[in-house]
């Protein structure tokens, strides 16, 4: 699970979320060339934070048309998007869209989607996402990919329209709600370290007013953290 998907999706290894509320946000994994046990590890991030199960898997769906005429391409993409929304209702798949946070895709909101250029010349493309809950029958990426592939194959094409998909990522609802839990984790860990030096030592923590960041920790978990540092010194 790597890639990031953009809702943005995040194009970097982590994303700040200060000021965000009541939003579903995509979490990017930074998959480095390491062994499987720490494939999501980032040696630049803080080691203290909160690891929790993500709320959703998200997988990008690209609806394309490569017809010669630009107007025809837009019409074919719109027709296939409409069919995708109708088919998703039947198959119980949630379709969402956005540029950083995700909102449900409806017939009305579909009209606001930006139509861009595809990966090939003279191609029109629109990007949406399939959003599936973590847990239950969706225990990992394999189950998600299988469900989205079946959905993709079930959507009828119009003219020269077609669907492509991207890599699978994670998403969390309203990540800023976990800021307090992250601060508690920092406080507990720093106090534990200070206790190793005896009762005559205390701690000073700096940076807790910094942005809250998040990244993928495993195939189903996210790691939330605040860049900070603490100093252990005599009281």
C-alpha positions as CSV (number, residue, x, y, z in Angstrom):
1,X,0.0,0.0,0.0
2,X,1.9,3.0,-1.0
3,X,1.3,5.8,-3.3
4,X,-0.9,8.4,-2.0
5,X,-3.8,9.3,-3.2
6,X,-4.7,12.5,-3.4
7,X,-7.3,14.1,-1.9
8,X,-5.2,15.4,-1.8
9,X,-3.6,12.7,-1.4
10,X,-0.7,13.6,0.1
11,X,2.2,13.9,-2.2
12,X,4.7,13.7,0.7
13,X,5.3,11.4,3.6
14,X,3.0,13.1,6.0
15,X,0.4,15.9,6.1
16,X,-0.4,18.5,8.7
17,X,-4.1,18.9,9.7
18,X,-4.2,21.9,11.9
19,X,-7.6,23.5,11.8
20,X,-9.4,20.6,10.1
21,X,-12.6,19.3,11.6
22,X,-15.3,16.8,10.7
23,X,-13.5,15.7,7.5
24,X,-12.4,12.3,6.1
25,X,-8.7,12.7,5.1
26,X,-6.5,10.4,3.1
27,X,-3.4,9.1,4.8
28,X,-0.3,8.4,2.8
29,X,2.1,5.6,3.4
30,X,5.8,6.1,2.9
31,X,6.9,2.8,1.7
32,X,10.7,2.6,1.7
33,X,13.0,-0.2,0.6
34,X,13.1,-1.9,3.9
35,X,12.1,-5.4,5.2
36,X,8.4,-6.1,5.7
37,X,8.5,-5.6,9.4
38,X,9.1,-1.8,9.1
39,X,8.1,-1.0,5.6
40,X,6.1,2.0,6.7
41,X,8.8,3.4,9.0
42,X,10.1,6.9,8.4
43,X,13.3,7.8,10.3
44,X,12.5,11.5,10.1
45,X,9.3,11.3,12.1
46,X,9.0,11.5,15.9
47,X,8.9,8.1,17.6
48,X,6.1,9.1,20.1
49,X,2.5,9.4,18.9
50,X,-0.7,7.5,18.6
51,X,-1.3,4.4,16.4
52,X,-4.9,3.5,15.7
53,X,-7.0,1.6,13.1
54,X,-8.0,3.7,10.1
55,X,-11.6,4.3,9.4
56,X,-11.5,3.6,5.6
57,X,-9.7,2.1,2.7
58,X,-9.7,4.5,-0.2
59,X,-8.9,3.6,-3.8
60,X,-8.8,6.1,-6.7
61,X,-11.0,5.4,-9.7
62,X,-10.2,7.3,-13.0
63,X,-13.0,7.6,-15.5
64,X,-11.5,8.3,-19.0
65,X,-12.5,8.8,-22.6
66,X,-10.1,8.9,-25.5
67,X,-12.6,9.8,-28.2
68,X,-11.2,12.2,-30.8
69,X,-13.6,15.1,-30.1
70,X,-13.3,16.9,-26.8
71,X,-17.0,17.4,-26.4
72,X,-17.7,13.8,-27.1
73,X,-15.1,12.8,-24.5
74,X,-16.7,14.9,-21.8
75,X,-20.1,13.4,-22.6
76,X,-18.8,9.9,-22.5
77,X,-17.0,10.5,-19.2
78,X,-20.2,12.0,-17.7
79,X,-22.3,9.0,-18.9
80,X,-19.9,6.5,-17.3
81,X,-19.7,8.5,-14.1
82,X,-23.5,8.5,-13.9
83,X,-23.5,4.7,-14.5
84,X,-20.8,4.3,-11.8
85,X,-22.9,6.2,-9.2
86,X,-26.0,4.1,-10.0
87,X,-24.0,0.8,-9.9
88,X,-22.3,1.8,-6.6
89,X,-25.6,2.1,-4.9
90,X,-26.5,-1.4,-5.9
91,X,-23.2,-2.9,-4.9
92,X,-22.9,-1.0,-1.6
93,X,-19.7,0.8,-2.5
94,X,-19.3,4.4,-1.3
95,X,-18.0,6.8,-4.0
96,X,-16.3,10.0,-2.8
97,X,-14.4,12.9,-4.3
98,X,-12.3,15.8,-3.3
99,X,-8.9,17.5,-3.4
100,X,-7.8,16.9,0.2
101,X,-10.9,15.9,2.2
102,X,-13.5,13.5,0.8
103,X,-17.2,14.2,0.3
104,X,-19.9,11.7,-1.0
105,X,-20.3,11.7,-4.8
106,X,-23.9,12.3,-5.9
107,X,-25.5,13.2,-9.2
108,X,-25.5,16.8,-8.0
109,X,-21.9,17.0,-6.8
110,X,-20.8,15.2,-9.9
111,X,-21.4,18.4,-11.9
112,X,-18.7,20.1,-9.9
113,X,-15.9,17.6,-10.6
114,X,-13.0,19.0,-12.6
115,X,-12.5,17.3,-16.0
116,X,-8.8,17.1,-16.7
117,X,-6.4,15.6,-19.1
118,X,-5.6,11.9,-18.9
119,X,-2.3,10.1,-19.1
120,X,-2.4,10.0,-22.9
121,X,-2.9,12.9,-25.4
122,X,-6.4,13.8,-26.3
123,X,-7.8,12.0,-23.3
124,X,-10.3,13.4,-20.8
125,X,-10.2,12.1,-17.2
126,X,-12.1,12.5,-13.9
127,X,-10.8,11.1,-10.6
128,X,-13.1,9.8,-7.9
129,X,-12.5,7.3,-5.0
130,X,-14.1,4.2,-3.7
131,X,-14.3,4.3,0.1
132,X,-14.7,1.1,2.0
133,X,-14.7,0.6,5.8
134,X,-11.6,-1.0,7.5
135,X,-12.7,-4.2,9.1
136,X,-15.5,-6.7,8.6
137,X,-15.1,-8.3,5.1
138,X,-12.5,-5.7,4.2
139,X,-9.6,-6.9,6.4
140,X,-6.8,-5.8,4.0
141,X,-5.9,-4.5,0.6
142,X,-6.6,-7.8,-1.2
143,X,-10.3,-7.7,-0.3
144,X,-10.6,-4.0,-1.2
145,X,-8.9,-4.5,-4.6
146,X,-11.1,-7.5,-5.4
147,X,-14.3,-5.5,-4.5
148,X,-13.3,-2.5,-6.5
149,X,-12.2,-4.6,-9.5
150,X,-15.6,-6.3,-9.5
151,X,-17.2,-2.9,-9.3
152,X,-15.1,-1.5,-12.1
153,X,-16.0,-4.4,-14.4
154,X,-19.7,-3.9,-13.7
155,X,-19.9,-0.3,-14.9
156,X,-21.0,-0.1,-18.5
157,X,-18.9,2.0,-20.9
158,X,-20.2,4.6,-23.2
159,X,-18.4,5.0,-26.5
160,X,-14.7,5.0,-25.8
161,X,-14.9,5.6,-22.1
162,X,-13.1,3.3,-19.7
163,X,-12.1,3.0,-16.0
164,X,-8.6,2.7,-14.5
165,X,-7.8,2.3,-10.8
166,X,-4.8,3.3,-8.6
167,X,-3.2,2.1,-5.4
168,X,-5.1,1.6,-2.1
169,X,-4.6,4.0,0.8
170,X,-6.2,4.6,4.2
171,X,-8.4,7.5,5.4
172,X,-9.5,8.8,8.8
173,X,-12.4,10.9,9.9
174,X,-11.7,14.2,11.6
175,X,-8.1,13.4,12.6
176,X,-7.8,16.5,14.8
177,X,-10.0,14.8,17.3
178,X,-7.0,12.7,18.3
179,X,-4.7,15.6,19.2
180,X,-5.4,15.2,22.9
181,X,-4.6,11.5,22.8
182,X,-1.3,12.3,21.0
183,X,-0.4,14.9,23.7
184,X,-1.2,12.4,26.4
185,X,1.0,9.8,24.8
186,X,3.9,12.3,24.6
187,X,3.3,13.3,28.3
188,X,3.2,9.6,29.5
189,X,6.3,8.6,27.6
190,X,8.4,11.7,28.6
191,X,7.4,11.2,32.2
192,X,8.5,7.6,32.0
193,X,11.9,8.6,30.7
194,X,12.3,11.3,33.4
195,X,11.5,8.8,36.1
196,X,14.5,6.8,35.1
197,X,16.7,9.6,36.4
198,X,15.1,9.8,39.8
199,X,12.8,12.1,41.7
200,X,15.2,15.1,41.4
201,X,14.6,15.3,37.6
202,X,11.7,16.8,35.7
203,X,10.9,17.3,32.0
204,X,10.3,20.3,29.7
205,X,8.3,19.6,26.5
206,X,8.5,21.9,23.6
207,X,6.5,22.0,20.3
208,X,3.1,20.8,21.5
209,X,1.5,23.8,19.7
210,X,2.8,22.4,16.4
211,X,0.7,20.9,13.6
212,X,-0.7,17.4,14.0
213,X,0.7,15.0,11.4
214,X,-0.4,11.6,10.3
215,X,1.0,8.8,8.1
216,X,0.3,5.2,7.4
217,X,1.7,2.8,10.0
218,X,0.5,-0.6,8.5
219,X,-2.0,-1.9,6.0
220,X,-4.8,-1.0,8.3
221,X,-3.4,1.5,10.9
222,X,-2.4,5.2,10.9
223,X,0.2,6.9,13.1
224,X,-0.6,10.4,14.4
225,X,2.1,12.6,15.9
226,X,3.2,16.1,16.8
227,X,6.8,17.1,16.0
228,X,8.2,18.0,19.5
229,X,11.2,17.5,21.8
230,X,11.6,17.2,25.5
231,X,14.5,17.9,27.9
232,X,15.1,16.1,31.1
233,X,16.7,18.3,33.7
234,X,17.1,18.8,37.4
235,X,14.0,20.3,39.1
